[in-house]
Amino acid sequence: MILPGNTLGVLGGGQLGRMFCEAARPLGYQTVVLDPDPGSPAGHVADKHICADYKDEAALAQMGKLCAAITVEFENVPASSMQYLGQHCQIHPTPEALQICRDRIREKTFLREHDLPTAPFVAIANKSQLEQAIQTIGVPALLKTATGGYDGKGQQLITEKNQIEAAFAKLNQRPCVLEQRLELSLELSVIIARSTQGTTCCYPVAENRHENGILDTSIVPARIPDQLARQVSRLATQVAEKLGFVGVLAVEFFVVSDSLLINEIAPRPHNSGHYSLNASVSSQFEQQVRMLCDLPAGDTTLLSPVVMTNLLGELWTHSTPDWKNLLKNPSAKLHLYGKKKARPGRKMGHFNLLHPDIEQALLLSREIKKALAISQTSTAGNP
């Protein structure tokens, strides 16, 4: 075990890294963040911010010397950097797991090879494979870049077969997957923690709603039959075990008719698990610290039904949102990420609304978000 008093590192300085550092501090750990952005949210709360590129060997050597263990806040850090750090201290997750999860072709191929359910797909490496791919998958379909896409970016909807060449061109002819577009009845996700000993524990399943490809709300517990919730947790556990994963992992699912399909895997805490900051005995970020340090898992019990709502840059269009509209509700818990510049679609924060009745929690969350948006409209009308 790596006990309190040691220093932990995280590659990546966004909000996930910030919340990791905030979870580590009360447990008695110091934190180091490596991120090239001098204004990174995590860098502002860490004990030390190494402001350098992820491939900077001098920076990596400094981090390796300071830290007893290192993790990541996003999967696109260079695998070579994690391999280098692994020579100096404990690292989780492994570079191999990161490489699978950061590349849709590798990820979906991994799922298929291990008989884990996913939507029908074909990998596309170059233009010559487009015609065969669209004949195999049919329409409607989604063309997605193998790497770099998130929050709806790096995707093109194809409704006619003759659109595929133009869609591929819009994605700069990068390697892609062509995936059958399915009629979804529900989107779900679950956070799972897995230790070095191979023991696992799952958080309650979240029911997710998206707007313009970006997660809007997570409703916990998901309003689904217990049998389906158990199936979600069972499949997520299989994913973690097949990956040999150590740490905190998020698995996203599509519910299509009576079928459960795995959409994506995130080898880290996830936006849909932010509810755990207020509604769980142990948050997903405390769990990340525990798994990294080889400590026993924290309790994942849900203390209250909860709705997590993202706060995007649109709410800052004219001025800072009028937080009185949120803070007057004592059950609404605000989390801002310390980002200096707001822009449309950028996640600036979130709030959790706890209530014994999940439908009431959803209603109150909607009212709060609407009031925040109206306050921006009122500001725009002032001279």
N, C-alpha and C positions, 0 to 999 in steps of 0.2 A: 504494500500500500504506500501511496505517496500522501503523507499526512499534512495537515495544516502547518503553515510556517514555510512551506516550499513555494516556489514560483511556477506559475503555469503560463503557457503561451498560446496565442491564437493567431493564425494567419488569416488576415482579413479584418478590416476596420469598420464594417457597417453595423447595422442595428443588432444583428445576431451576435457579433463579437462583443458589442457593448453590453448586451444582456448576459452573456457568458461572464464577463468581468464583474458585473454587478452581483451575479450569483456566487462567484468565487470569493469575493471580499468578506462577507459575513461568516464564511466558513474558515477564514483565517489564512487564505492564500493571497499572495501578491500576483499581479498579472503583467504580462508583456504582450503588446500588440505589434505585429509587423504589417504595415500598410503604407503604400506610397503617397496617400493623400494626407497632407498636413492637417486638414480639418476633419479627419475621420471621426465618426461618432464614438467608436470604441477607443480610439486614441485619447479622447478627452477624459475618459474615466479610468483608464489603465494606470498602473503605477509607472509604466514606462512605455512610450511609443517610439518604436524604431521606424522612422520615416524613410523607407527605401523600397526599391523594387523587390518583388518576390523571388527573383533570381540573383539578387545581390549576395555574393558569397560572403563578403565581410559581414553584412547584416545577419545572414543566416548563422554564421559562426558565433556572432555575439549572442544571438537568441538561444542557440544551442547550449552555450556556456551558462546562460542565466537560468534556464528553465529545467525543471525536473520532468515535465511532460508538455506536449504541444498538440493542439487540435486545430481544426479549421472552422471557419464560419460559412464557407461556400466551397463548392466542389471544383471550381475552375482554377485553383492554385496549381502551379506546376508540380507534376508528380516528382520531378527531379529534386525540387526543393524539399518535399517531404522525405524523400529517400535520404537526402543529405542530413536532415535534422534527425532522422532515425539512427544515425551513427553516433549521435551525441546524447540523446535522451529518449524517453518513451514517447511514441506517437500513436494516436488513434484519430481517425480510421487509417487503414493502410493505403499506400499509394495505389495498389491494385483495385481496391474498392472504389476509390475516387475516380479512377480512369473508367470504370464501368458506368458509374452513375452520371458522369459528366457528358457522356456521348450516347445519344439516343440509339444509334445503331448497336453499340455494344450492350447497352442496357436492355433493349428489347430482344436482342439475340440471346442474352443471358437468361432472360425470363423464359423464352421459348425452349431453350436447351434444357431447362430444369422443369419443364412441364408446368410452368406457372402461367395462368391465363392472362392474355393481353389481346388487344385489338389486332386484326389482320394487318400486316405491314410488309413492305418490301424496301430493302436498302437500295439507295441510288448513289453511285459514286460519280457518274458523269452523264453527259447529255445523251449518249448512245443507249442508255438504259431506260430512258423515260417512257418510250412507247410500250415496251414490255411491262413496265411497272403499272401503268395506268390500265392496261388490258387485264392485268392480274387482279388489281384492287377494285377497279371500277370507280364510279362516282355515285354520290359525293365522296370526296376524299380530302385529307389534309396533308399538305406537303410541309414538312418541318425540318429545319436545319438540324444536323446531327449534334452540333455544339452551339453554345452561345445564346440559345433562345430561352426566354423566361417571360412570365406575365403576358403571354399572348404574342410576344415578339418572335420573329423568325418563323412565321407560319403563313401559309397561303391556303385559302379555301378554294377547292376546285369543284365546280358543279358540272362542267362539260369537259369531255376528254381532250378537246383541242386546246384547253387552257393550260395544260401542264408545262409546255415549253416557256410560256410567258411567266408562269409562276416560278419556274426554276431560275429564269433570268433575274427576276426580282430578288431572289435569294442569293444572287451573285454566283450561281452555279456551284454552290458549295455542296459537299456530301449531305444527303438528306435521307429521311425516311418518308415514304408515302404510306399513309395510314388510312384505313377505312373510317369514314366519318359516321359515327353511330348515333342513333337517337337515344339520348341519355334520360333516364328517369331520375337519377340522383348522382351526386358526386360526394364521395366520402374520403376520409383520410384517418390514419392512426399513427401515433408516435409510439415507437418501441425502443426500449433500452436493452442492450445486450452486453454482458460482462466478458472479461477474459476467460472466465470459467465456462462460458456458454449459457449461463442462465439469462432468461429474458423476462421482461415485464412490459405490459402494454397499458397505455393510457386509454380512457374511454374514446370511442369512435366519434369523430367530428363529422357533421353534415355541412358541406361547403356550398356557398353560392358565389358565383363569379359575375363580374360586370366588365365587358370589354376585355376579357381574358385575364383579368386581375381579380384575385380573391377579394370579395367584399365582406362577407360574414361567415363565421363558423359557429354552428349551433351544437352545443354539447350538453347532454348526450344526444347523439343523432336520433332522430325520430324514426327508428327502424326496428324490426322484430329482433328479439334477442338472438335468434338463430343466425341472422345475417351479421349481427355484430360479432358473434363468435367466429364466423367464417372469415371476416375481415382480419381479426386478430390472429387467427390461425395462419392465414396466407402471409401476413406481414412477418410472422415468426419464421415461416419457411424461407422468406426472402433473406432475412438477417442471417439465418443459419447457413444457407447456400453461399452467401457472400463471405462467411466467416467474419462477420462484421463485429466490431467492438465500438460502442459509443451509443449515440442517439440517432435513430433513423426514422425518417418519415416515409410512409408509403401511401400514395394516392390511388383511389379506385374509381372506376365508373360502374354504375349499376345500369345494365341494359336488359330490359325485360326481366327475366329471372336469373340473368347471369351477372357474375361479379368479375370485372376485368381490372388488372393492374395498369394504371396509366403511367406513373412516374415514381422514381425513388430519389429521395434526397438524403445524403449521408451526413445529416446534421439536424439540429432543431429546425422547425418549420413554422411558417407564418400561421398555419392552422392550429398550431400547438400553443399559441400565445395566451390562450385562455388560462393555461395552467399557472401563469404568474399569480393569479388571484384565486382561482377556483380549485386548485389541487393542493394536496398536502405538500408535495414536492413539485416544483416547476420543471419543465423540460430542460432548463438551463442548469439548475442544480443537479439534475440527473446527468447532464453532459459532464459536469465537473466530477461527479461520483464515478462515472464509467471511465473517464480519463485517468483518474487516480486509483483505480482498482478498489474503490470503496463499495460496501454493500449498496444495493439500489435503494433509492428513496421510495416512499409510499406514493402510489399513483392514484389514490382514492380521490374521487371528485367530491368536493365539499358542498357544492351547490350547482344546479343548472346554470349555464352561462352562455351568453352570446358575445363573441369577439367581433368587433367591427373595425375595419381598416380606415385610416384617415389619410387620404391622398392629397397631393399637392393642389388640386382644384380648390380645396377649401381655403387656401391661402391666396386666392386670385387677387384680391384687393387689399387685404390686410390680414393680420393674425386673427384666427377664428375667435369668436366670443365664447370663451370657455365657461362662462357662467351658465350657459345653456346645458352644459354637461355636468359641471361640478355641483349644481344644485341638487342633483340626484345622488344621495349618499351611497347607492349601490353601484354607481358607475366609476370605474377605476381607469384613470387616464395614464397612458404611457407615451411620451414623446421621445423621439430618437436623437434629438440634438443636431439635426441637419440644418445647415444655414440657408440653403436655397431650395425653395419649393418649385416644382414644375408638375404639369399634368401627368398623372399616372405614377408619380414618385410616392413611395410609402414614407410618410412623415411621422406616423405614429399609429396607435390603435387605442381602443377602449374596450374594457370588459364590463358587461352588465350582468350582475348576479341577481337571480330571483328564484324563489322556490318553484314557480310556474314557468316552464320554458317558453310557452306562447306569450306570456306577459313580458318576459325578458326580451323576446324578439320585437314585440310591439314598442316597448320603451326605447330600445336601441334605434329603431327606425325613427321615432319621434326626435330623439337627440340628434341624429345625423341630419334630419330635415331642418331642425332649428339652426344647426351650425351652417348649413347651406344658405338658409334664408338670411342669416346675419351678414353673409357676404354680399347678397343682393342688396340689402339695406345700405351697406357701406358704399357700394358702387353708385347708389343714387344720391349720396351726399355730395354737396359742392366741395 
